[in-house]
Amino acid sequence: MRDYMPPAHRQLIETLSALPPLRDFIFSCSSSDLCQAYNACVSALVDVRNYHLNIVTKYIIVPGYKAQAMGCPLSGVGTTGLNNAGTGGSSLMVFLKSTRNATQKALILEKSTVSKDTEI
């Protein structure tokens, strides 16, 4: 995907990827305001991912099922229900849901019960 990005965007992603995770810094910081701001950003991203799931379901998955039910000769071309291939050939809905779930796991709920080493 980075090959398709403008060079400046690709450089930003590569620079950020080389740095320690922001979540680790937020977790170690004692500022509750900073933690709340971080969680608000992550929650907003979870909302975007949920919205994206709904859009994909409404405009790709459901029409694919309808086309199959009607016996459309092109129903298998590009739309095969929940097994649609997404980016890199992954199962579309499985990929989108796992991405959303991984984003949710990035939330810092309570410092006393969440490990700093939790993978995101």
Biopython code that builds the backbone (N, CA, C, O; Angstrom):
import numpy as np
from Bio.PDB.StructureBuilder import StructureBuilder

atoms = [
    (1, "MET", "N", (0.824, -1.188, 0.000)),
    (1, "MET", "CA", (0.000, 0.000, 0.000)),
    (1, "MET", "C", (0.870, 1.254, 0.000)),
    (1, "MET", "O", (0.533, 2.250, -0.641)),
    (2, "ARG", "N", (1.980, 1.202, 0.716)),
    (2, "ARG", "CA", (2.854, 2.376, 0.775)),
    (2, "ARG", "C", (3.383, 2.768, -0.597)),
    (2, "ARG", "O", (3.702, 3.934, -0.829)),
    (3, "ASP", "N", (3.477, 1.805, -1.504)),
    (3, "ASP", "CA", (3.958, 2.103, -2.854)),
    (3, "ASP", "C", (3.027, 3.061, -3.586)),
    (3, "ASP", "O", (3.452, 3.756, -4.509)),
    (4, "TYR", "N", (1.762, 3.102, -3.183)),
    (4, "TYR", "CA", (0.780, 3.953, -3.844)),
    (4, "TYR", "C", (0.618, 5.311, -3.164)),
    (4, "TYR", "O", (-0.110, 6.169, -3.664)),
    (5, "MET", "N", (1.278, 5.511, -2.046)),
    (5, "MET", "CA", (1.163, 6.773, -1.309)),
    (5, "MET", "C", (2.071, 7.840, -1.917)),
    (5, "MET", "O", (3.103, 7.527, -2.511)),
    (6, "PRO", "N", (1.672, 9.107, -1.761)),
    (6, "PRO", "CA", (2.599, 10.180, -2.124)),
    (6, "PRO", "C", (3.870, 10.036, -1.269)),
    (6, "PRO", "O", (3.785, 9.608, -0.118)),
    (7, "PRO", "N", (5.032, 10.382, -1.808)),
    (7, "PRO", "CA", (6.292, 10.189, -1.073)),
    (7, "PRO", "C", (6.309, 10.801, 0.329)),
    (7, "PRO", "O", (6.835, 10.191, 1.260)),
    (8, "ALA", "N", (5.747, 11.981, 0.489)),
    (8, "ALA", "CA", (5.749, 12.617, 1.817)),
    (8, "ALA", "C", (4.913, 11.818, 2.813)),
    (8, "ALA", "O", (5.291, 11.704, 3.979)),
    (9, "HIS", "N", (3.799, 11.270, 2.378)),
    (9, "HIS", "CA", (2.950, 10.453, 3.258)),
    (9, "HIS", "C", (3.671, 9.163, 3.632)),
    (9, "HIS", "O", (3.655, 8.740, 4.788)),
    (10, "ARG", "N", (4.302, 8.549, 2.641)),
    (10, "ARG", "CA", (5.050, 7.318, 2.886)),
    (10, "ARG", "C", (6.173, 7.572, 3.893)),
    (10, "ARG", "O", (6.400, 6.760, 4.789)),
    (11, "GLN", "N", (6.874, 8.700, 3.745)),
    (11, "GLN", "CA", (7.963, 9.037, 4.668)),
    (11, "GLN", "C", (7.436, 9.244, 6.084)),
    (11, "GLN", "O", (8.076, 8.818, 7.046)),
    (12, "LEU", "N", (6.286, 9.887, 6.228)),
    (12, "LEU", "CA", (5.689, 10.076, 7.550)),
    (12, "LEU", "C", (5.381, 8.731, 8.196)),
    (12, "LEU", "O", (5.703, 8.519, 9.365)),
    (13, "ILE", "N", (4.765, 7.827, 7.456)),
    (13, "ILE", "CA", (4.433, 6.498, 7.982)),
    (13, "ILE", "C", (5.701, 5.750, 8.383)),
    (13, "ILE", "O", (5.738, 5.116, 9.438)),
    (14, "GLU", "N", (6.731, 5.819, 7.559)),
    (14, "GLU", "CA", (7.983, 5.120, 7.865)),
    (14, "GLU", "C", (8.665, 5.715, 9.090)),
    (14, "GLU", "O", (9.236, 4.983, 9.900)),
    (15, "THR", "N", (8.609, 7.032, 9.231)),
    (15, "THR", "CA", (9.202, 7.684, 10.403)),
    (15, "THR", "C", (8.453, 7.288, 11.668)),
    (15, "THR", "O", (9.073, 6.941, 12.673)),
    (16, "LEU", "N", (7.128, 7.337, 11.625)),
    (16, "LEU", "CA", (6.329, 6.961, 12.793)),
    (16, "LEU", "C", (6.506, 5.488, 13.145)),
    (16, "LEU", "O", (6.504, 5.128, 14.323)),
    (17, "SER", "N", (6.658, 4.645, 12.146)),
    (17, "SER", "CA", (6.837, 3.206, 12.389)),
    (17, "SER", "C", (8.149, 2.904, 13.101)),
    (17, "SER", "O", (8.262, 1.898, 13.802)),
    (18, "ALA", "N", (9.132, 3.766, 12.923)),
    (18, "ALA", "CA", (10.444, 3.548, 13.540)),
    (18, "ALA", "C", (10.481, 4.009, 15.000)),
    (18, "ALA", "O", (11.416, 3.677, 15.730)),
    (19, "LEU", "N", (9.484, 4.760, 15.424)),
    (19, "LEU", "CA", (9.441, 5.288, 16.792)),
    (19, "LEU", "C", (8.735, 4.315, 17.729)),
    (19, "LEU", "O", (7.974, 3.457, 17.281)),
    (20, "PRO", "N", (8.990, 4.448, 19.046)),
    (20, "PRO", "CA", (8.252, 3.608, 20.003)),
    (20, "PRO", "C", (6.749, 3.919, 19.915)),
    (20, "PRO", "O", (6.374, 5.038, 19.565)),
    (21, "PRO", "N", (5.898, 2.952, 20.226)),
    (21, "PRO", "CA", (4.450, 3.183, 20.153)),
    (21, "PRO", "C", (3.987, 4.307, 21.083)),
    (21, "PRO", "O", (4.435, 4.403, 22.226)),
    (22, "LEU", "N", (3.095, 5.144, 20.587)),
    (22, "LEU", "CA", (2.536, 6.238, 21.380)),
    (22, "LEU", "C", (1.811, 5.693, 22.602)),
    (22, "LEU", "O", (1.857, 6.296, 23.675)),
    (23, "ARG", "N", (1.146, 4.560, 22.446)),
    (23, "ARG", "CA", (0.390, 3.959, 23.549)),
    (23, "ARG", "C", (1.292, 3.689, 24.755)),
    (23, "ARG", "O", (0.874, 3.883, 25.896)),
    (24, "ASP", "N", (2.521, 3.244, 24.510)),
    (24, "ASP", "CA", (3.456, 2.985, 25.610)),
    (24, "ASP", "C", (3.753, 4.260, 26.396)),
    (24, "ASP", "O", (3.801, 4.244, 27.626)),
    (25, "PHE", "N", (3.953, 5.372, 25.668)),
    (25, "PHE", "CA", (4.214, 6.642, 26.339)),
    (25, "PHE", "C", (2.997, 7.088, 27.138)),
    (25, "PHE", "O", (3.129, 7.500, 28.291)),
    (26, "ILE", "N", (1.819, 7.010, 26.539)),
    (26, "ILE", "CA", (0.587, 7.420, 27.220)),
    (26, "ILE", "C", (0.383, 6.572, 28.463)),
    (26, "ILE", "O", (0.006, 7.083, 29.517)),
    (27, "PHE", "N", (0.631, 5.278, 28.338)),
    (27, "PHE", "CA", (0.442, 4.363, 29.461)),
    (27, "PHE", "C", (1.372, 4.710, 30.620)),
    (27, "PHE", "O", (0.970, 4.634, 31.781)),
    (28, "SER", "N", (2.604, 5.089, 30.314)),
    (28, "SER", "CA", (3.580, 5.375, 31.371)),
    (28, "SER", "C", (3.429, 6.777, 31.949)),
    (28, "SER", "O", (3.983, 7.074, 33.007)),
    (29, "CYS", "N", (2.696, 7.625, 31.276)),
    (29, "CYS", "CA", (2.507, 9.005, 31.715)),
    (29, "CYS", "C", (1.461, 9.058, 32.830)),
    (29, "CYS", "O", (0.534, 8.248, 32.861)),
    (30, "SER", "N", (1.617, 10.003, 33.727)),
    (30, "SER", "CA", (0.670, 10.104, 34.841)),
    (30, "SER", "C", (-0.467, 11.092, 34.569)),
    (30, "SER", "O", (-1.281, 11.352, 35.455)),
    (31, "SER", "N", (-0.529, 11.635, 33.376)),
    (31, "SER", "CA", (-1.550, 12.630, 33.046)),
    (31, "SER", "C", (-2.856, 11.958, 32.638)),
    (31, "SER", "O", (-2.934, 11.300, 31.600)),
    (32, "SER", "N", (-3.877, 12.133, 33.468)),
    (32, "SER", "CA", (-5.179, 11.560, 33.120)),
    (32, "SER", "C", (-5.801, 12.305, 31.932)),
    (32, "SER", "O", (-6.547, 11.713, 31.153)),
    (33, "ASP", "N", (-5.494, 13.603, 31.792)),
    (33, "ASP", "CA", (-6.001, 14.361, 30.643)),
    (33, "ASP", "C", (-5.433, 13.813, 29.334)),
    (33, "ASP", "O", (-6.147, 13.695, 28.338)),
    (34, "LEU", "N", (-4.149, 13.482, 29.348)),
    (34, "LEU", "CA", (-3.511, 12.928, 28.158)),
    (34, "LEU", "C", (-4.102, 11.559, 27.822)),
    (34, "LEU", "O", (-4.342, 11.242, 26.657)),
    (35, "CYS", "N", (-4.329, 10.766, 28.843)),
    (35, "CYS", "CA", (-4.927, 9.441, 28.650)),
    (35, "CYS", "C", (-6.348, 9.572, 28.088)),
    (35, "CYS", "O", (-6.734, 8.815, 27.197)),
    (36, "GLN", "N", (-7.114, 10.519, 28.602)),
    (36, "GLN", "CA", (-8.477, 10.736, 28.104)),
    (36, "GLN", "C", (-8.466, 11.205, 26.652)),
    (36, "GLN", "O", (-9.294, 10.771, 25.851)),
    (37, "ALA", "N", (-7.529, 12.092, 26.313)),
    (37, "ALA", "CA", (-7.432, 12.577, 24.934)),
    (37, "ALA", "C", (-7.049, 11.434, 23.988)),
    (37, "ALA", "O", (-7.597, 11.313, 22.892)),
    (38, "TYR", "N", (-6.109, 10.608, 24.421)),
    (38, "TYR", "CA", (-5.700, 9.442, 23.628)),
    (38, "TYR", "C", (-6.890, 8.507, 23.412)),
    (38, "TYR", "O", (-7.155, 8.082, 22.287)),
    (39, "ASN", "N", (-7.601, 8.192, 24.491)),
    (39, "ASN", "CA", (-8.758, 7.298, 24.388)),
    (39, "ASN", "C", (-9.851, 7.889, 23.499)),
    (39, "ASN", "O", (-10.531, 7.157, 22.780)),
    (40, "ALA", "N", (-10.020, 9.208, 23.547)),
    (40, "ALA", "CA", (-11.018, 9.852, 22.687)),
    (40, "ALA", "C", (-10.645, 9.675, 21.212)),
    (40, "ALA", "O", (-11.512, 9.427, 20.375)),
    (41, "CYS", "N", (-9.367, 9.803, 20.904)),
    (41, "CYS", "CA", (-8.907, 9.607, 19.518)),
    (41, "CYS", "C", (-9.098, 8.162, 19.075)),
    (41, "CYS", "O", (-9.575, 7.903, 17.971)),
    (42, "VAL", "N", (-8.726, 7.225, 19.939)),
    (42, "VAL", "CA", (-8.878, 5.807, 19.595)),
    (42, "VAL", "C", (-10.359, 5.462, 19.448)),
    (42, "VAL", "O", (-10.735, 4.728, 18.534)),
    (43, "SER", "N", (-11.196, 5.983, 20.336)),
    (43, "SER", "CA", (-12.641, 5.730, 20.247)),
    (43, "SER", "C", (-13.218, 6.274, 18.943)),
    (43, "SER", "O", (-14.073, 5.642, 18.323)),
    (44, "ALA", "N", (-12.746, 7.445, 18.533)),
    (44, "ALA", "CA", (-13.208, 8.018, 17.266)),
    (44, "ALA", "C", (-12.799, 7.124, 16.095)),
    (44, "ALA", "O", (-13.563, 6.958, 15.144)),
    (45, "LEU", "N", (-11.606, 6.554, 16.161)),
    (45, "LEU", "CA", (-11.165, 5.651, 15.101)),
    (45, "LEU", "C", (-11.984, 4.358, 15.100)),
    (45, "LEU", "O", (-12.280, 3.812, 14.037)),
    (46, "VAL", "N", (-12.349, 3.871, 16.280)),
    (46, "VAL", "CA", (-13.230, 2.693, 16.368)),
    (46, "VAL", "C", (-14.577, 3.019, 15.715)),
    (46, "VAL", "O", (-15.137, 2.192, 14.996)),
    (47, "ASP", "N", (-15.091, 4.220, 15.967)),
    (47, "ASP", "CA", (-16.354, 4.636, 15.346)),
    (47, "ASP", "C", (-16.240, 4.657, 13.818)),
    (47, "ASP", "O", (-17.160, 4.226, 13.123)),
    (48, "VAL", "N", (-15.122, 5.154, 13.298)),
    (48, "VAL", "CA", (-14.905, 5.177, 11.848)),
    (48, "VAL", "C", (-14.872, 3.753, 11.303)),
    (48, "VAL", "O", (-15.453, 3.468, 10.255)),
    (49, "ARG", "N", (-14.189, 2.862, 12.021)),
    (49, "ARG", "CA", (-14.100, 1.469, 11.568)),
    (49, "ARG", "C", (-15.482, 0.794, 11.600)),
    (49, "ARG", "O", (-15.802, 0.012, 10.705)),
    (50, "ASN", "N", (-16.294, 1.085, 12.609)),
    (50, "ASN", "CA", (-17.662, 0.551, 12.660)),
    (50, "ASN", "C", (-18.502, 1.087, 11.502)),
    (50, "ASN", "O", (-19.255, 0.340, 10.877)),
    (51, "TYR", "N", (-18.371, 2.369, 11.225)),
    (51, "TYR", "CA", (-19.099, 2.979, 10.114)),
    (51, "TYR", "C", (-18.683, 2.319, 8.797)),
    (51, "TYR", "O", (-19.524, 2.023, 7.948)),
    (52, "HIS", "N", (-17.385, 2.094, 8.639)),
    (52, "HIS", "CA", (-16.879, 1.450, 7.430)),
    (52, "HIS", "C", (-17.454, 0.040, 7.284)),
    (52, "HIS", "O", (-17.839, -0.363, 6.187)),
    (53, "LEU", "N", (-17.511, -0.701, 8.378)),
    (53, "LEU", "CA", (-18.126, -2.035, 8.352)),
    (53, "LEU", "C", (-19.578, -1.957, 7.878)),
    (53, "LEU", "O", (-20.015, -2.769, 7.062)),
    (54, "ASN", "N", (-20.311, -0.987, 8.387)),
    (54, "ASN", "CA", (-21.717, -0.822, 7.993)),
    (54, "ASN", "C", (-21.851, -0.482, 6.511)),
    (54, "ASN", "O", (-22.733, -1.006, 5.831)),
    (55, "ILE", "N", (-20.987, 0.385, 6.014)),
    (55, "ILE", "CA", (-21.027, 0.770, 4.599)),
    (55, "ILE", "C", (-20.712, -0.435, 3.707)),
    (55, "ILE", "O", (-21.387, -0.666, 2.704)),
    (56, "VAL", "N", (-19.686, -1.194, 4.079)),
    (56, "VAL", "CA", (-19.321, -2.385, 3.296)),
    (56, "VAL", "C", (-20.473, -3.387, 3.294)),
    (56, "VAL", "O", (-20.788, -3.981, 2.263)),
    (57, "THR", "N", (-21.093, -3.567, 4.449)),
    (57, "THR", "CA", (-22.226, -4.494, 4.530)),
    (57, "THR", "C", (-23.376, -4.020, 3.645)),
    (57, "THR", "O", (-23.956, -4.805, 2.895)),
    (58, "LYS", "N", (-23.700, -2.733, 3.737)),
    (58, "LYS", "CA", (-24.844, -2.182, 3.004)),
    (58, "LYS", "C", (-24.631, -2.163, 1.493)),
    (58, "LYS", "O", (-25.557, -2.454, 0.735)),
    (59, "TYR", "N", (-23.425, -1.824, 1.050)),
    (59, "TYR", "CA", (-23.211, -1.607, -0.375)),
    (59, "TYR", "C", (-22.421, -2.706, -1.091)),
    (59, "TYR", "O", (-22.309, -2.683, -2.316)),
    (60, "ILE", "N", (-21.875, -3.664, -0.343)),
    (60, "ILE", "CA", (-21.145, -4.759, -0.988)),
    (60, "ILE", "C", (-21.740, -6.114, -0.619)),
    (60, "ILE", "O", (-22.098, -6.899, -1.497)),
    (61, "ILE", "N", (-21.844, -6.383, 0.671)),
    (61, "ILE", "CA", (-22.284, -7.704, 1.122)),
    (61, "ILE", "C", (-23.752, -7.960, 0.772)),
    (61, "ILE", "O", (-24.071, -8.958, 0.124)),
    (62, "VAL", "N", (-24.644, -7.066, 1.198)),
    (62, "VAL", "CA", (-26.081, -7.262, 0.953)),
    (62, "VAL", "C", (-26.398, -7.309, -0.545)),
    (62, "VAL", "O", (-27.109, -8.216, -0.978)),
    (63, "PRO", "N", (-25.898, -6.365, -1.354)),
    (63, "PRO", "CA", (-26.172, -6.481, -2.793)),
    (63, "PRO", "C", (-25.618, -7.775, -3.405)),
    (63, "PRO", "O", (-26.205, -8.320, -4.339)),
    (64, "GLY", "N", (-24.503, -8.257, -2.884)),
    (64, "GLY", "CA", (-23.953, -9.518, -3.379)),
    (64, "GLY", "C", (-24.885, -10.679, -3.119)),
    (64, "GLY", "O", (-25.097, -11.527, -3.987)),
    (65, "TYR", "N", (-25.447, -10.715, -1.906)),
    (65, "TYR", "CA", (-26.413, -11.772, -1.578)),
    (65, "TYR", "C", (-27.670, -11.661, -2.441)),
    (65, "TYR", "O", (-28.203, -12.666, -2.911)),
    (66, "LYS", "N", (-28.137, -10.423, -2.645)),
    (66, "LYS", "CA", (-29.339, -10.226, -3.465)),
    (66, "LYS", "C", (-29.097, -10.675, -4.901)),
    (66, "LYS", "O", (-29.962, -11.297, -5.516)),
    (67, "ALA", "N", (-27.929, -10.362, -5.427)),
    (67, "ALA", "CA", (-27.604, -10.759, -6.800)),
    (67, "ALA", "C", (-27.554, -12.277, -6.927)),
    (67, "ALA", "O", (-28.020, -12.837, -7.919)),
    (68, "GLN", "N", (-26.990, -12.938, -5.926)),
    (68, "GLN", "CA", (-26.945, -14.401, -5.949)),
    (68, "GLN", "C", (-28.350, -14.986, -5.878)),
    (68, "GLN", "O", (-28.669, -15.935, -6.594)),
    (69, "ALA", "N", (-29.189, -14.418, -5.014)),
    (69, "ALA", "CA", (-30.553, -14.926, -4.841)),
    (69, "ALA", "C", (-31.376, -14.772, -6.119)),
    (69, "ALA", "O", (-32.245, -15.597, -6.403)),
    (70, "MET", "N", (-31.107, -13.726, -6.883)),
    (70, "MET", "CA", (-31.847, -13.488, -8.124)),
    (70, "MET", "C", (-31.253, -14.267, -9.293)),
    (70, "MET", "O", (-31.793, -14.237, -10.399)),
    (71, "GLY", "N", (-30.155, -14.959, -9.054)),
    (71, "GLY", "CA", (-29.532, -15.729, -10.123)),
    (71, "GLY", "C", (-28.804, -14.879, -11.140)),
    (71, "GLY", "O", (-28.661, -15.275, -12.297)),
    (72, "CYS", "N", (-28.350, -13.731, -10.725)),
    (72, "CYS", "CA", (-27.625, -12.826, -11.620)),
    (72, "CYS", "C", (-26.360, -13.520, -12.141)),
    (72, "CYS", "O", (-25.589, -14.055, -11.344)),
    (73, "PRO", "N", (-26.133, -13.523, -13.446)),
    (73, "PRO", "CA", (-24.961, -14.207, -13.994)),
    (73, "PRO", "C", (-23.644, -13.592, -13.540)),
    (73, "PRO", "O", (-22.610, -14.258, -13.578)),
    (74, "LEU", "N", (-23.663, -12.338, -13.114)),
    (74, "LEU", "CA", (-22.447, -11.687, -12.638)),
    (74, "LEU", "C", (-22.354, -11.684, -11.120)),
    (74, "LEU", "O", (-21.471, -11.031, -10.564)),
    (75, "SER", "N", (-23.238, -12.394, -10.439)),
    (75, "SER", "CA", (-23.278, -12.336, -8.976)),
    (75, "SER", "C", (-22.001, -12.835, -8.330)),
    (75, "SER", "O", (-21.672, -12.411, -7.223)),
    (76, "GLY", "N", (-21.280, -13.711, -8.980)),
    (76, "GLY", "CA", (-20.042, -14.220, -8.396)),
    (76, "GLY", "C", (-18.829, -13.383, -8.728)),
    (76, "GLY", "O", (-17.738, -13.649, -8.224)),
    (77, "VAL", "N", (-18.997, -12.372, -9.570)),
    (77, "VAL", "CA", (-17.875, -11.533, -9.981)),
    (77, "VAL", "C", (-17.727, -10.374, -9.014)),
    (77, "VAL", "O", (-18.491, -9.410, -9.065)),
    (78, "GLY", "N", (-16.756, -10.471, -8.145)),
    (78, "GLY", "CA", (-16.467, -9.381, -7.221)),
    (78, "GLY", "C", (-17.319, -9.351, -5.982)),
    (78, "GLY", "O", (-16.962, -8.663, -5.025)),
    (79, "THR", "N", (-18.420, -10.058, -5.947)),
    (79, "THR", "CA", (-19.270, -10.054, -4.763)),
    (79, "THR", "C", (-19.701, -11.470, -4.447)),
    (79, "THR", "O", (-20.610, -12.008, -5.079)),
    (80, "THR", "N", (-19.058, -12.063, -3.483)),
    (80, "THR", "CA", (-19.417, -13.427, -3.087)),
    (80, "THR", "C", (-19.757, -13.484, -1.612)),
    (80, "THR", "O", (-19.386, -14.434, -0.923)),
    (81, "GLY", "N", (-20.457, -12.481, -1.126)),
    (81, "GLY", "CA", (-20.924, -12.496, 0.253)),
    (81, "GLY", "C", (-19.826, -12.278, 1.265)),
    (81, "GLY", "O", (-18.895, -11.506, 1.035)),
    (82, "LEU", "N", (-19.939, -12.966, 2.393)),
    (82, "LEU", "CA", (-19.014, -12.759, 3.497)),
    (82, "LEU", "C", (-17.601, -13.220, 3.188)),
    (82, "LEU", "O", (-16.675, -12.883, 3.926)),
    (83, "ASN", "N", (-17.414, -13.968, 2.137)),
    (83, "ASN", "CA", (-16.081, -14.427, 1.785)),
    (83, "ASN", "C", (-15.409, -13.532, 0.759)),
    (83, "ASN", "O", (-14.416, -13.924, 0.147)),
    (84, "ASN", "N", (-15.946, -12.326, 0.565)),
    (84, "ASN", "CA", (-15.321, -11.398, -0.370)),
    (84, "ASN", "C", (-13.853, -11.240, -0.041)),
    (84, "ASN", "O", (-13.472, -11.179, 1.128)),
    (85, "ALA", "N", (-13.043, -11.175, -1.055)),
    (85, "ALA", "CA", (-11.621, -10.943, -0.851)),
    (85, "ALA", "C", (-11.383, -9.451, -0.738)),
    (85, "ALA", "O", (-11.800, -8.671, -1.594)),
    (86, "GLY", "N", (-10.715, -9.075, 0.315)),
    (86, "GLY", "CA", (-10.381, -7.680, 0.526)),
    (86, "GLY", "C", (-8.933, -7.434, 0.154)),
    (86, "GLY", "O", (-8.370, -8.119, -0.700)),
    (87, "THR", "N", (-8.345, -6.458, 0.797)),
    (87, "THR", "CA", (-6.967, -6.098, 0.536)),
    (87, "THR", "C", (-6.056, -7.299, 0.731)),
    (87, "THR", "O", (-6.103, -7.954, 1.772)),
    (88, "GLY", "N", (-5.239, -7.588, -0.251)),
    (88, "GLY", "CA", (-4.288, -8.688, -0.147)),
    (88, "GLY", "C", (-4.919, -10.062, -0.194)),
    (88, "GLY", "O", (-4.262, -11.046, 0.146)),
    (89, "GLY", "N", (-6.187, -10.162, -0.610)),
    (89, "GLY", "CA", (-6.845, -11.453, -0.718)),
    (89, "GLY", "C", (-7.447, -11.970, 0.576)),
    (89, "GLY", "O", (-7.928, -13.102, 0.624)),
    (90, "SER", "N", (-7.429, -11.158, 1.627)),
    (90, "SER", "CA", (-8.006, -11.588, 2.903)),
    (90, "SER", "C", (-9.529, -11.596, 2.815)),
    (90, "SER", "O", (-10.110, -10.939, 1.952)),
    (91, "SER", "N", (-10.172, -12.345, 3.713)),
    (91, "SER", "CA", (-11.623, -12.336, 3.782)),
    (91, "SER", "C", (-12.056, -10.949, 4.249)),
    (91, "SER", "O", (-11.614, -10.475, 5.295)),
    (92, "LEU", "N", (-12.904, -10.313, 3.485)),
    (92, "LEU", "CA", (-13.258, -8.910, 3.700)),
    (92, "LEU", "C", (-13.772, -8.619, 5.107)),
    (92, "LEU", "O", (-13.199, -7.792, 5.815)),
    (93, "MET", "N", (-14.836, -9.284, 5.515)),
    (93, "MET", "CA", (-15.435, -8.980, 6.814)),
    (93, "MET", "C", (-14.530, -9.406, 7.966)),
    (93, "MET", "O", (-14.465, -8.717, 8.985)),
    (94, "VAL", "N", (-13.835, -10.524, 7.821)),
    (94, "VAL", "CA", (-12.904, -10.963, 8.865)),
    (94, "VAL", "C", (-11.808, -9.918, 9.036)),
    (94, "VAL", "O", (-11.451, -9.563, 10.159)),
    (95, "PHE", "N", (-11.278, -9.428, 7.926)),
    (95, "PHE", "CA", (-10.231, -8.409, 7.974)),
    (95, "PHE", "C", (-10.732, -7.127, 8.636)),
    (95, "PHE", "O", (-10.073, -6.590, 9.526)),
    (96, "LEU", "N", (-11.891, -6.637, 8.206)),
    (96, "LEU", "CA", (-12.409, -5.381, 8.753)),
    (96, "LEU", "C", (-12.728, -5.499, 10.244)),
    (96, "LEU", "O", (-12.438, -4.586, 11.017)),
    (97, "LYS", "N", (-13.323, -6.621, 10.644)),
    (97, "LYS", "CA", (-13.651, -6.811, 12.060)),
    (97, "LYS", "C", (-12.398, -6.960, 12.910)),
    (97, "LYS", "O", (-12.347, -6.437, 14.024)),
    (98, "SER", "N", (-11.394, -7.658, 12.409)),
    (98, "SER", "CA", (-10.164, -7.823, 13.195)),
    (98, "SER", "C", (-9.432, -6.491, 13.336)),
    (98, "SER", "O", (-8.817, -6.222, 14.368)),
    (99, "THR", "N", (-9.499, -5.663, 12.304)),
    (99, "THR", "CA", (-8.883, -4.339, 12.378)),
    (99, "THR", "C", (-9.609, -3.473, 13.404)),
    (99, "THR", "O", (-8.973, -2.779, 14.198)),
    (100, "ARG", "N", (-10.931, -3.513, 13.387)),
    (100, "ARG", "CA", (-11.723, -2.769, 14.365)),
    (100, "ARG", "C", (-11.434, -3.255, 15.788)),
    (100, "ARG", "O", (-11.270, -2.445, 16.700)),
    (101, "ASN", "N", (-11.374, -4.576, 15.976)),
    (101, "ASN", "CA", (-11.118, -5.143, 17.302)),
    (101, "ASN", "C", (-9.725, -4.795, 17.804)),
    (101, "ASN", "O", (-9.545, -4.518, 18.990)),
    (102, "ALA", "N", (-8.742, -4.805, 16.919)),
    (102, "ALA", "CA", (-7.381, -4.430, 17.312)),
    (102, "ALA", "C", (-7.334, -2.964, 17.729)),
    (102, "ALA", "O", (-6.614, -2.599, 18.658)),
    (103, "THR", "N", (-8.097, -2.136, 17.047)),
    (103, "THR", "CA", (-8.156, -0.717, 17.409)),
    (103, "THR", "C", (-8.782, -0.552, 18.788)),
    (103, "THR", "O", (-8.300, 0.246, 19.592)),
    (104, "GLN", "N", (-9.850, -1.298, 19.074)),
    (104, "GLN", "CA", (-10.490, -1.236, 20.394)),
    (104, "GLN", "C", (-9.521, -1.637, 21.500)),
    (104, "GLN", "O", (-9.544, -1.060, 22.587)),
    (105, "LYS", "N", (-8.678, -2.615, 21.227)),
    (105, "LYS", "CA", (-7.722, -3.084, 22.230)),
    (105, "LYS", "C", (-6.663, -2.037, 22.556)),
    (105, "LYS", "O", (-5.978, -2.144, 23.574)),
    (106, "ALA", "N", (-6.524, -1.032, 21.708)),
    (106, "ALA", "CA", (-5.546, 0.025, 21.958)),
    (106, "ALA", "C", (-6.017, 0.990, 23.040)),
    (106, "ALA", "O", (-5.216, 1.770, 23.557)),
    (107, "LEU", "N", (-7.300, 0.951, 23.392)),
    (107, "LEU", "CA", (-7.808, 1.815, 24.466)),
    (107, "LEU", "C", (-7.103, 1.497, 25.777)),
    (107, "LEU", "O", (-6.795, 0.341, 26.066)),
    (108, "ILE", "N", (-6.856, 2.519, 26.553)),
    (108, "ILE", "CA", (-6.295, 2.330, 27.886)),
    (108, "ILE", "C", (-7.455, 2.496, 28.854)),
    (108, "ILE", "O", (-7.863, 3.616, 29.162)),
    (109, "LEU", "N", (-7.984, 1.371, 29.335)),
    (109, "LEU", "CA", (-9.178, 1.403, 30.178)),
    (109, "LEU", "C", (-8.839, 1.785, 31.609)),
    (109, "LEU", "O", (-9.318, 2.800, 32.115)),
    (110, "GLU", "N", (-8.027, 0.989, 32.252)),
    (110, "GLU", "CA", (-7.561, 1.301, 33.603)),
    (110, "GLU", "C", (-6.117, 0.878, 33.685)),
    (110, "GLU", "O", (-5.774, -0.256, 33.352)),
    (111, "LYS", "N", (-5.274, 1.778, 34.124)),
    (111, "LYS", "CA", (-3.849, 1.469, 34.179)),
    (111, "LYS", "C", (-3.548, 0.293, 35.090)),
    (111, "LYS", "O", (-2.582, -0.434, 34.863)),
    (112, "SER", "N", (-4.353, 0.099, 36.107)),
    (112, "SER", "CA", (-4.076, -0.984, 37.044)),
    (112, "SER", "C", (-4.428, -2.356, 36.472)),
    (112, "SER", "O", (-3.903, -3.368, 36.935)),
    (113, "THR", "N", (-5.320, -2.404, 35.462)),
    (113, "THR", "CA", (-5.752, -3.705, 34.951)),
    (113, "THR", "C", (-5.277, -3.994, 33.532)),
    (113, "THR", "O", (-5.451, -5.109, 33.039)),
    (114, "VAL", "N", (-4.679, -3.004, 32.867)),
    (114, "VAL", "CA", (-4.236, -3.196, 31.497)),
    (114, "VAL", "C", (-2.716, -3.232, 31.464)),
    (114, "VAL", "O", (-2.053, -2.342, 31.996)),
    (115, "SER", "N", (-2.183, -4.246, 30.850)),
    (115, "SER", "CA", (-0.740, -4.377, 30.731)),
    (115, "SER", "C", (-0.213, -3.441, 29.657)),
    (115, "SER", "O", (-0.840, -3.270, 28.611)),
    (116, "LYS", "N", (0.937, -2.835, 29.915)),
    (116, "LYS", "CA", (1.587, -1.977, 28.943)),
    (116, "LYS", "C", (1.959, -2.764, 27.693)),
    (116, "LYS", "O", (2.037, -2.205, 26.599)),
    (117, "ASP", "N", (2.187, -4.054, 27.858)),
    (117, "ASP", "CA", (2.653, -4.892, 26.759)),
    (117, "ASP", "C", (1.528, -5.434, 25.887)),
    (117, "ASP", "O", (1.784, -6.223, 24.977)),
    (118, "THR", "N", (0.284, -5.026, 26.146)),
    (118, "THR", "CA", (-0.832, -5.501, 25.336)),
    (118, "THR", "C", (-0.580, -5.147, 23.881)),
    (118, "THR", "O", (-0.323, -3.989, 23.552)),
    (119, "GLU", "N", (-0.653, -6.143, 23.014)),
    (119, "GLU", "CA", (-0.420, -5.931, 21.585)),
    (119, "GLU", "C", (-1.602, -5.201, 20.972)),
    (119, "GLU", "O", (-2.753, -5.449, 21.331)),
    (120, "ILE", "N", (-1.309, -4.301, 20.047)),
    (120, "ILE", "CA", (-2.371, -3.630, 19.300)),
    (120, "ILE", "C", (-2.203, -3.868, 17.835)),
    (120, "ILE", "O", (-3.003, -3.382, 17.035)),
]
sb = StructureBuilder()
sb.init_structure("model")
sb.init_model(0)
sb.init_chain("A")
sb.init_seg("    ")
for serial, (resi, resn, name, xyz) in enumerate(atoms, 1):
    if name == "N":
        sb.init_residue(resn, " ", resi, " ")
    sb.init_atom(name, np.array(xyz, "f"), 0.0, 1.0, " ", f" {name:<3s}", serial, name[0])
structure = sb.get_structure()
